[in-house]
Amino acid sequence: MHLRSVLALPLLLAAPILGSAATPPPSRPNIVFIIADDLGWADLAFHGGNAPTPHLDRLAREGLELTQHYVAPVCSPTRAGLMTGRVWSRFGVVNPQAERALPWDTVTLPRVLKAAGYDTAMTGKWHLGSLPDQGPQRFGFDHSHGSLGGGVTPYSHKYKKGKYTDTWHRNGQLIEQPGYVTDLITQEAVRWLESRGAAPFFLYVPFTAVHLPIKEPEEWVARVPAAIQGEVARHYAACVMHLDDSVGKILAALERTGRRSNTLVVFTSDNGGSTAENNDRSYPDDQCPSGKLPGNNHPWRGQKGDLYEGGTRVPTIVSWPGRAKPGQVATPVQITDWLPTFAALTGYRTDRDLKWDGTNLLPVLTTHAALPERTLYSVAPSWRARAVRHGDWKLIAFGEGEKRRLELYHLTADPAEATNRATAEPERLRQMLARLDQAAARDRDALPKD
């Protein structure tokens, strides 16, 4: 079968359930969704970070910050949640995923927006299928570029040692492309923005920064404040600063092309910062500084991979001039909410129940309205732990069955998760366990049954 036919097949299979835009809302906005990789809560200056991030600081100051925006504790699950509007464990995706993560006919975010008349593109890290025939175009993107796998070496753009090492692509074809990875992703995003016509568009920019391995160009390391000492720490700070500059370039392209006022921009991270990984492990070619990564999740407990706040509560900014109400909103929201939100925003309709776990955030974004109380569910890598958040309470269950270890926290009174109240609150624990077991019963229910 020819590549063009292969790429079209999932769309044909999905077409009966996709629906379309009903009566399109007037002046439907463009959407730019930017994800940093392994960026900690306090890696950014406006959260107390020691590396200057002027573009993101301004975006947060002038836009809307979602201060309780939750993602999965690692990368592929967050991306699955964004693409499907469903908790990642519904697809059995709980680890960083080299193999194809989603069934071919999954109704994805780009497919929904294409059905609503949007042009769709992605440049950056896919990490939901590492082979060319498992890439973004198989799931609804018109244009794709970047890493099919996970984080890559900064100059040679290679994934981890193994069968998926060659991963850098454009539109389903593996390519070699000289340049620093953050710059290449940014340049592709800007070029695509500048080539747009009259149709509304969705641009997805999942950067690899600040995922290891990190080796910044010397010109960026030289800009790091002198107070930041240590080779890995200085390269990490330079990577944060470089990421911030790249976001600025994308925003400038929107301004330059006259599209900024009608573009909704979201910036977030795929999980919390890493404080345990060694910067140079498992990757070929580029020689990178060796040492532990200094991701900063203060004041939250935990890090990447954990279900504590430091692993799943990430900096998130929404900028939508004249529409998103500036300020801060503390309503708990989750990465799965964006697909239902964008579907509502673009007038997408379908008669089929797509079983989204997420909800429409437009009232939150435009008026700071509170959402009805609901349960947010999360699963850690290798199924080693599950968690639910309901109201002010959060339960983490480590392990399975009668041997599982339970930790219960009141996040308003104890945001650092320092005091386990499982013993002191038996009735609350019983209620939260019931919610967790109800959510866990749906694990893997999106997978084919044959």
C-alpha positions in Angstrom: 0.0 0.0 0.0 1.3 3.5 -0.9 2.3 5.8 1.9 -0.5 8.3 0.9 -3.1 5.5 1.3 -1.6 4.3 4.6 -1.8 7.8 6.0 -5.4 8.2 4.9 -6.7 4.9 6.2 -7.2 5.9 9.8 -9.1 9.0 8.8 -11.4 6.9 6.6 -12.0 4.5 9.4 -12.7 7.3 11.8 -14.9 9.4 9.5 -18.3 8.0 10.6 -17.7 9.0 14.2 -15.9 12.3 13.7 -18.9 14.6 13.1 -18.3 18.1 11.9 -18.7 21.7 12.9 -22.4 22.5 13.4 -22.9 26.2 13.0 -19.4 27.5 13.4 -18.9 30.1 16.0 -18.1 33.6 14.6 -14.4 34.3 14.2 -13.2 30.9 15.4 -9.8 31.4 17.0 -6.6 29.8 15.9 -5.1 27.6 18.6 -1.4 27.3 19.5 -0.6 24.6 22.2 2.9 24.6 23.5 4.2 21.9 25.8 7.6 22.1 27.6 9.2 18.8 28.5 10.0 18.0 32.2 9.7 21.7 33.2 9.4 22.1 37.0 7.0 24.5 38.7 9.7 26.8 39.9 12.0 26.5 36.9 10.3 29.7 35.6 11.2 33.1 37.0 7.6 34.1 37.8 7.5 31.1 40.1 10.8 31.9 41.8 13.2 30.3 39.3 16.8 31.6 39.0 16.9 31.7 35.2 15.3 34.7 33.5 12.2 33.9 31.5 10.9 37.3 30.4 8.5 36.1 27.6 6.7 33.5 29.8 6.7 36.0 32.7 4.9 38.5 30.5 2.5 35.9 29.2 1.6 34.9 32.7 1.3 38.5 33.9 -1.0 39.6 31.0 -2.8 36.3 30.6 -4.5 33.7 32.7 -2.6 31.3 34.9 -4.2 27.9 35.8 -2.6 27.3 39.2 -4.0 23.8 39.6 -3.5 22.3 36.2 -2.7 18.6 36.4 -0.9 16.3 33.9 0.4 12.7 34.0 3.6 12.1 35.9 5.5 11.2 32.7 5.5 12.2 29.1 3.6 9.8 26.8 0.6 9.5 29.1 0.2 13.3 29.2 0.3 13.4 25.4 -2.2 10.6 25.2 -4.5 12.5 27.5 -4.2 15.7 25.5 -4.8 13.9 22.2 -7.8 11.9 23.3 -9.6 13.8 26.1 -9.3 10.6 28.1 -7.2 9.5 31.0 -4.1 7.8 29.6 -4.7 4.5 31.5 -7.9 4.0 29.5 -5.4 3.1 26.7 -3.0 1.2 29.0 -0.5 4.0 28.5 1.3 4.7 31.8 5.0 4.6 30.8 7.0 6.5 28.3 5.9 4.8 25.1 8.1 3.8 22.2 5.5 1.6 20.6 2.2 2.9 19.1 0.1 4.1 22.0 -3.4 4.7 20.5 -5.7 2.5 18.5 -5.7 3.6 14.8 -9.3 4.9 14.8 -9.0 7.0 18.0 -10.8 10.3 17.8 -7.9 12.6 18.4 -7.7 16.4 19.0 -6.3 17.1 15.5 -9.0 14.9 13.9 -11.7 16.8 15.8 -10.3 20.1 14.7 -9.9 19.0 11.1 -13.5 18.0 11.1 -14.3 21.6 12.3 -12.4 23.0 9.3 -9.0 23.7 10.9 -5.5 23.2 9.4 -3.4 21.1 11.8 0.3 20.9 12.3 2.8 19.6 14.9 6.5 20.3 15.3 8.4 18.7 18.3 8.2 15.5 20.3 5.4 13.1 19.4 6.2 10.1 21.7 3.0 8.2 20.9 4.6 5.9 18.3 8.2 5.9 17.2 8.0 4.6 13.6 7.2 6.8 10.6 3.9 5.0 10.0 2.9 5.6 13.6 3.4 9.3 13.5 1.3 12.4 13.9 -0.1 12.3 10.3 -1.7 8.9 11.0 -3.7 10.6 13.8 -5.0 13.8 12.1 -2.1 16.2 11.6 -1.7 17.7 8.1 1.9 18.5 8.7 4.4 17.0 11.2 8.0 17.5 12.1 10.4 16.6 14.9 11.0 13.5 17.1 8.7 10.5 16.6 10.1 9.1 19.8 11.0 10.9 23.0 13.7 13.3 24.0 16.6 13.4 21.6 20.3 14.4 21.5 20.4 18.2 21.0 22.5 18.3 17.8 22.2 14.8 16.1 18.5 14.4 17.1 18.8 10.8 18.1 16.5 8.9 20.5 17.8 6.4 23.0 20.1 3.6 21.9 18.1 0.9 20.3 15.8 0.2 17.3 14.1 3.7 17.6 17.3 5.7 17.6 16.6 7.3 14.2 13.5 9.3 14.9 13.8 12.8 13.4 11.2 13.2 10.7 9.1 15.5 8.5 5.7 14.3 7.2 6.4 10.6 7.8 9.9 10.5 6.3 13.0 10.2 8.5 15.4 13.0 7.8 18.7 14.5 8.9 18.7 18.1 9.7 21.6 20.2 11.0 20.9 22.5 13.9 20.1 22.7 17.6 16.9 20.9 18.5 15.0 23.8 20.2 15.9 26.1 17.3 14.7 23.6 14.6 11.3 23.1 16.4 10.9 26.9 16.7 11.9 27.6 13.1 9.5 25.0 11.8 6.6 26.5 13.9 7.4 30.0 12.6 7.6 28.9 9.0 4.3 27.1 9.2 2.6 30.0 10.9 3.9 32.4 8.2 2.5 30.1 5.4 -1.1 30.1 6.7 -4.0 31.2 4.5 -7.5 32.1 5.6 -8.5 28.8 7.4 -8.3 28.7 11.1 -5.4 26.6 12.4 -4.2 24.4 15.2 -0.4 24.3 15.9 0.9 21.9 18.4 4.5 22.6 19.6 5.7 20.0 22.1 9.3 21.1 22.7 12.0 18.6 23.9 13.3 21.2 26.3 14.1 20.7 29.2 14.3 16.9 28.8 17.7 15.3 29.0 20.2 15.1 27.4 21.0 18.8 27.7 23.9 20.5 26.0 23.2 24.1 25.2 25.1 26.2 22.7 27.8 28.2 24.4 26.2 31.5 23.5 23.2 30.5 25.6 25.4 29.2 28.5 27.2 32.5 28.5 23.9 34.3 29.2 23.2 32.4 32.4 23.5 34.4 35.6 26.8 34.0 37.2 25.1 33.0 40.5 24.1 29.7 38.9 27.1 27.4 39.4 27.9 23.9 38.1 28.1 22.7 34.6 24.8 20.8 34.5 23.0 23.5 36.4 24.2 26.2 33.9 23.3 24.1 30.9 19.9 23.5 32.4 19.3 27.2 33.1 20.4 28.0 29.5 17.9 25.4 28.3 15.1 27.1 30.2 16.1 30.5 28.9 16.3 29.1 25.3 12.9 27.7 25.6 11.5 31.0 26.9 13.1 32.8 23.9 11.5 30.3 21.5 8.1 30.9 22.9 8.8 34.6 22.4 9.6 33.9 18.7 6.4 32.0 18.2 4.4 34.9 19.8 6.2 37.4 17.6 5.3 35.4 14.5 1.7 35.6 15.5 2.0 39.4 16.0 3.9 39.8 12.7 1.3 38.0 10.7 -1.6 39.8 12.3 -3.0 36.7 14.0 -2.2 37.3 17.6 -5.5 38.9 18.6 -7.5 35.9 17.3 -5.2 33.1 18.6 -5.6 31.2 21.8 -2.2 30.2 23.2 -1.7 27.6 25.9 1.7 26.9 27.5 2.2 24.0 29.9 4.5 21.1 30.7 4.1 17.4 30.3 5.1 16.6 33.9 7.1 18.0 36.8 10.8 18.6 36.8 13.4 15.8 37.0 15.7 15.8 40.0 16.9 12.2 39.9 18.0 11.5 36.3 21.5 11.8 35.1 21.8 14.1 32.1 23.9 11.9 29.9 22.4 8.5 30.2 21.3 6.1 27.4 21.7 8.5 24.4 24.2 8.1 21.5 26.4 10.7 19.8 26.4 14.1 21.5 28.5 14.2 24.6 26.6 16.0 27.3 27.6 17.2 30.8 27.2 14.5 33.4 25.3 15.0 36.6 21.8 15.0 38.1 19.3 17.3 36.6 18.3 20.2 38.9 14.5 20.5 38.1 12.8 22.7 40.6 9.3 21.8 41.7 9.2 24.0 44.9 7.0 24.2 46.9 5.5 20.9 45.9 6.6 17.5 47.0 8.0 15.0 44.5 9.2 15.1 41.0 8.7 13.7 37.5 7.3 10.1 37.8 5.5 10.8 41.1 1.8 11.3 41.8 2.7 14.0 44.4 2.1 17.6 43.3 5.7 18.0 42.1 5.2 15.3 39.5 1.8 16.3 38.2 1.0 20.0 39.0 2.7 22.1 36.3 2.9 25.8 35.3 0.1 26.6 32.8 -0.7 29.8 31.1 -3.6 30.7 28.8 -3.4 33.8 26.6 -6.4 34.7 24.4 -6.6 38.5 24.0 -10.0 39.9 24.8 -11.5 36.6 25.6 -9.6 34.8 28.3 -10.0 36.8 31.6 -6.5 37.6 33.0 -5.5 36.6 36.5 -5.2 33.3 38.3 -7.7 30.5 38.7 -7.3 27.8 41.3 -10.0 25.5 39.9 -8.5 22.0 39.5 -8.2 21.1 35.8 -6.5 18.3 33.9 -4.8 17.8 30.5 -7.8 15.8 29.4 -10.0 18.9 29.5 -8.4 20.6 26.4 -10.0 18.4 23.8 -13.6 19.0 25.0 -12.8 22.7 25.4 -11.5 23.1 21.8 -14.4 21.0 20.5 -16.8 23.4 22.1 -14.8 26.4 21.0 -14.8 25.4 17.3 -18.4 24.2 17.1 -17.6 20.5 16.7 -20.6 18.2 17.1 -21.0 14.4 17.1 -23.9 12.1 18.0 -21.5 9.5 19.4 -20.5 9.4 23.1 -16.7 9.7 22.9 -16.3 9.0 26.6 -14.2 12.0 27.3 -12.9 12.2 30.9 -12.3 15.9 30.4 -14.7 18.8 30.5 -15.2 22.1 28.7 -13.1 24.8 30.3 -14.5 27.8 28.4 -16.4 29.1 31.4 -13.2 28.9 33.5 -11.2 30.7 30.8 -13.6 33.5 30.0 -15.2 34.3 33.4 -13.2 32.3 36.0 -16.3 30.3 36.8 -16.0 27.4 39.1 -16.5 23.9 37.7 -18.9 21.4 39.4 -16.9 19.3 41.8 -15.5 16.2 40.1 -12.9 13.5 40.5 -9.6 13.7 38.7 -7.8 10.4 38.3 -4.1 9.7 37.6 -1.9 6.6 37.3 1.9 6.4 37.8 4.4 4.6 35.6 4.3 0.8 35.7 0.9 1.0 37.5 2.8 1.4 40.8 0.4 3.9 42.2 -3.0 5.5 41.4 -4.4 8.8 42.7 -7.7 10.7 42.8 -8.3 14.4 43.5 -11.8 15.4 44.7 -12.4 18.9 46.0 -9.6 19.7 48.5 -8.7 16.0 49.1 -6.2 13.8 47.3 -5.7 10.1 47.8 -2.6 8.2 46.6 -2.7 4.4 46.7 0.7 2.6 46.2 0.5 -1.0 45.2 -2.5 -3.3 44.7 -5.2 -5.0 46.8 -5.0 -5.4 50.6 -1.3 -4.6 50.7 -1.6 -1.2 49.1 -0.3 1.8 51.1 -2.6 4.7 51.3 -1.8 8.4 51.7 -4.6 11.0 52.1 -3.9 14.8 51.9 -6.0 17.9 52.4 -4.3 20.1 49.7 -5.7 23.4 50.7 -4.4 23.1 54.3 -1.4 21.0 53.3 -0.3 21.7 49.7 3.2 20.3 50.4 1.6 16.9 51.2 3.4 16.7 54.5 0.7 15.1 56.7 -0.9 11.8 55.8 -4.4 11.9 57.2 -5.4 8.4 56.1 -5.7 7.2 59.8 -7.2 10.4 61.1 -10.0 10.6 58.5 -11.4 7.0 58.1 -14.8 8.1 56.6 -13.1 10.5 54.1 -10.6 7.7 53.3 -13.5 5.3 52.6 -15.1 7.9 50.2 -11.9 8.5 48.4 -11.1 4.8 48.0 -14.6 4.3 46.5 -13.8 7.1 44.0 -10.4 5.6 43.2 -11.8 2.1 42.7 -14.6 3.4 40.4 -12.1 5.3 38.3 -9.6 2.4 38.1 -12.3 0.0 36.9 -12.2 1.8 33.6 -8.5 1.3 33.1 -7.8 -0.1 29.5 -11.4 0.3 28.5 -10.5 2.2 25.3 -8.5 -0.7 24.0 -9.9 -3.0 21.3 -11.8 -5.9 22.9 -10.8 -8.5 20.3 
